[in-house]
Amino acid sequence: MTTIEIVEVGPRDGLQNEKRTLSIDTRVELITRLVDAGVTRMEAVSFVHPTKVPQMAGAEEVMAQVPGGRGVDYIGLVLNRRGVERAMLTPVTEVNIVLPVTDTFGVRNQGKTVADMIIETVAAVELAKEAKLRTSVTLAVAFGCPFEGNVALDTVADVFARVVDLGVDEIAFADTIGVGVPAQVRQFAELASVRLSTEKLRFHFHNTRNTGYANALTAAELDYDGTVALDASVGGFGGCPFAPKATGNIGTEDLLYALERSQIDAGSISTYRLLDIAAWLSLELDSQIQSLLPKAGWYPA
């Protein structure tokens, strides 16, 4: 039986591409509000160099103030072993390592080819395991690359196989630039069902071309014997600063609406609190809400 889990990525992916950089205190408040809304797993920070993504500077300061003792799994995004070293000194319970599946995106995003990034990933996973941190690896641009175009399934499968051999807790397929379609979701799920040793599968969708929610519902309806985790961002904020035109993530509140109306259990996150958080965050960022439920409202009212 498939279990659906929501991974809130607003404090990380939701902020990293916005023009306005929020203060440490405001980022802590965002995380606290999300915890109060019932979020139990979220990407809270990114342990990357501040010159690369200035919106994510001060990860250690943020993690020093987040709510503890609430049963929340805090994820820190890392690119290499150095990121894990920083994460180990904070209350994060999991590191998410980003591994692009195309050389061009890897060089643009992390300054390394796929082969070099696999070496970095191996080192990062080994250290994270020594530190007793859960490990997840996100295969970036798996659905399509902004620089190389369509990505062959065999290409993704090759990188996926290398990650499977590392024995990580979870592998995510990321539609980094929002070009994916449901047929690809099913292809990746089939690939995972053949090779994946863990019972957890994760997807990261953007709604750049209006296919993000169709992809998410397809993933939620998979006949998968385990947990399918879906990344989403409150208000639909987000994007990748290294990928042209990579607009917002799927909105957490929009996703929850679709799941609940489809009678798919996704936990006990309060959609109504998310609507308030989205409105508040829009003001803090001076940026328009990208999701639609805050504008249209729940149905029936």
Secondary structure, 3 states (H helix, E strand, C coil): CCEEEEEECCCCCCCCCCCCCCCHHHHHHHHHHHHHCCCCEEEEEECCCCCCCHHHCCHHHHHCCCCCCCCCEEEEEECCHHHHHHHCCCCCCEEEEEEECCHHHHHHHHCCCHHHHHHHHHHHHHHHHHCCCEEEEEEECCCCECCCECCCHHHHHHHHHHHHCCCCCEEEEECCCCCCCHHHHHHHHHHHHHHCCCCEEEEECECCCCCHHHHHHHHHCCCCCCEEEEEEEHHHCCCCCCCCCCCCECEHHHHHHHHHHCCCCCCCCCHHHHHHHHHHHHHHHCCCCCCCHHHHCCCCC
